[in-house]
């Protein structure tokens, strides 16, 4: 693992975002340039640790999001989400951002690949497991994650799991309402 000057790294990320802030990555060439510039920045920071590792993970996520959402290129964008998760596997924020992107993709039937659906299951399961206290369940929307996972399992043709997570979401909701009425948490 290597330590890097996070102020320098941050300045480079800000410059990158400023350069592409107005771009919608409408052409394949724009997506290619965006990725190449992102990769050039990333090459300067191999094997980061600490705060730099988190910044690099979020930068991978940023590349993935822009390539998927604006570049409409899942094939080249999704691997950046995977790199973000691999770089910072304990990060709720990375999984949260990926699942919000997947929520945009999954309704489009032609994008419902087994890999995309498995990524959704993995991210949603992580988000549900992350909510291991009532405070986190409330703050991070565990009810929503259960409902979303139920939808994915329904799409996957696994009604038993869909029903299980739907029931879990309802139970969490009831308990959150009860706790709120009693002033708990």
C-alpha positions in Angstrom: 0.0 0.0 0.0 1.2 3.5 -0.8 0.5 6.8 0.9 -0.2 9.8 -1.3 -0.7 13.5 -0.7 -4.5 13.7 -0.6 -4.5 17.4 -1.3 -2.7 16.8 -4.6 -5.0 13.9 -5.4 -8.0 16.0 -4.6 -6.8 18.8 -6.8 -6.3 16.4 -9.7 -9.8 14.9 -9.2 -11.3 18.4 -9.0 -9.5 19.4 -12.3 -10.8 16.2 -14.0 -14.3 16.9 -12.9 -14.0 20.6 -14.0 -12.8 19.5 -17.4 -15.7 17.1 -17.9 -18.3 18.9 -15.9 -20.2 20.2 -18.9 -19.8 17.1 -21.0 -22.6 14.7 -21.6 -20.3 12.1 -23.2 -22.5 11.9 -26.2 -20.1 10.2 -28.6 -18.0 7.1 -28.3 -14.9 9.3 -28.8 -15.9 11.5 -25.8 -16.4 8.4 -23.6 -13.0 7.0 -24.8 -11.3 10.3 -24.0 -13.0 10.5 -20.6 -11.9 7.0 -19.7 -8.3 7.6 -20.9 -8.0 10.8 -18.9 -9.4 9.0 -15.8 -7.1 6.1 -16.3 -4.1 8.5 -16.6 -5.0 10.0 -13.3 -5.5 6.6 -11.7 -2.2 5.3 -12.9 -0.5 7.9 -10.7 -2.0 6.4 -7.6 -1.6 2.6 -7.6 -2.4 0.7 -4.4 -3.5 3.7 -2.3 -4.3 3.5 1.4 -6.3 5.5 3.9 -8.0 8.6 2.7 -6.4 8.3 -0.7 -7.9 4.8 -1.1 -11.4 6.2 -0.4 -10.9 9.0 -2.8 -9.7 6.6 -5.5 -12.7 4.3 -4.9 -15.0 7.3 -5.3 -13.2 8.4 -8.5 -13.7 4.9 -9.9 -17.4 5.2 -9.0 -17.5 8.6 -10.7 -16.0 7.2 -13.9 -18.5 4.3 -13.8 -21.5 6.5 -13.2 -20.6 9.0 -16.0 -19.8 6.3 -18.6 -23.0 4.4 -17.8 -25.4 7.3 -17.3 -24.1 9.9 -19.8 -22.1 7.7 -22.1 -24.8 5.0 -22.1 -22.0 2.4 -22.2 -22.6 -0.3 -19.6 -19.9 -2.5 -20.9 -17.2 0.0 -20.2 -18.8 1.7 -17.2 -19.8 -1.2 -15.0 -16.2 -2.4 -14.5 -15.4 0.9 -12.8 -18.1 0.3 -10.2 -16.5 -3.1 -9.6 -13.1 -1.4 -9.2 -14.6 1.0 -6.7 -16.1 -1.8 -4.7 -12.8 -3.8 -4.9 -10.9 -0.7 -3.7 -13.1 0.0 -0.8 -15.2 -3.1 -0.1 -16.5 -1.8 3.2 -18.0 1.4 1.8 -21.7 1.8 2.1 -21.6 4.9 -0.1 -20.0 3.1 -3.0 -22.7 0.4 -3.0 -25.4 3.0 -2.5 -24.3 4.9 -5.6 -24.0 1.7 -7.6 -27.4 0.4 -6.6 -29.0 3.8 -7.5 -27.4 3.5 -11.0 -28.6 -0.1 -11.2 -32.2 1.0 -10.3 -32.1 3.1 -13.5 -30.8 0.2 -15.6 -32.9 -2.8 -14.4 -36.3 -1.5 -15.6 -34.9 -1.6 -19.1 -35.4 -5.3 -20.0 -32.6 -5.4 -22.6 -30.1 -4.4 -19.8 -31.3 -7.1 -17.4 -28.3 -9.3 -17.8 -27.5 -12.0 -15.2 -24.4 -10.0 -14.2 -26.4 -6.8 -13.7 -29.0 -8.6 -11.6 -26.4 -10.4 -9.5 -24.7 -7.0 -8.9 -28.0 -5.7 -7.7 -28.5 -8.6 -5.4 -24.9 -8.2 -4.0 -25.3 -4.4 -3.5 -28.7 -4.6 -2.0 -27.7 -7.5 0.3 -24.7 -5.4 1.4 -26.8 -2.4 2.1 -29.3 -4.4 4.1 -26.5 -6.1 6.1 -24.9 -2.7 6.7 -28.0 -1.6 8.4 -27.2 -3.6 11.5 -28.6 -1.1 14.0 -32.0 0.6 14.2 -30.4 3.9 13.7 -28.8 2.7 10.4 -32.0 1.0 9.3 -33.8 4.3 9.6 -31.0 6.5 8.3 -30.0 4.4 5.3 -33.5 3.2 4.2 -33.3 -0.5 5.0 -37.0 -0.8 4.2 -36.4 0.5 0.7 -33.4 -1.9 0.2 -35.6 -4.8 1.2 -38.3 -3.8 -1.2 -35.8 -3.3 -4.0 -34.2 -6.7 -3.4 -37.7 -8.3 -3.4 -38.2 -6.7 -6.9 -34.9 -8.1 -8.1 -35.7 -11.6 -6.8 -39.1 -11.3 -8.5 -37.4 -10.5 -11.8 -35.0 -13.4 -11.3 -38.0 -15.7 -10.9 -37.4 -16.4 -7.2 -40.7 -15.6 -5.6 -39.8 -17.3 -2.2 -36.9 -14.9 -1.8 -38.9 -12.0 -3.1 -41.6 -12.7 -0.5 -39.0 -13.1 2.3 -37.4 -9.7 1.6 -40.8 -8.0 1.2 -41.8 -9.4 4.6 -38.5 -8.3 6.1 -39.1 -4.8 4.8 -42.6 -4.6 6.3 -41.3 -5.9 9.6 -38.5 -3.3 9.7 -41.0 -0.6 8.8 -43.4 -1.6 11.6 -40.6 -1.6 14.1 -39.3 1.8 13.0 -42.8 3.3 13.3 -43.2 1.7 16.8 -39.8 3.1 17.8 -40.6 6.5 16.5 -43.9 6.7 18.4 -42.1 5.7 21.6 -39.3 8.2 21.0 -36.7 5.4 20.7 -33.6 6.2 18.6 
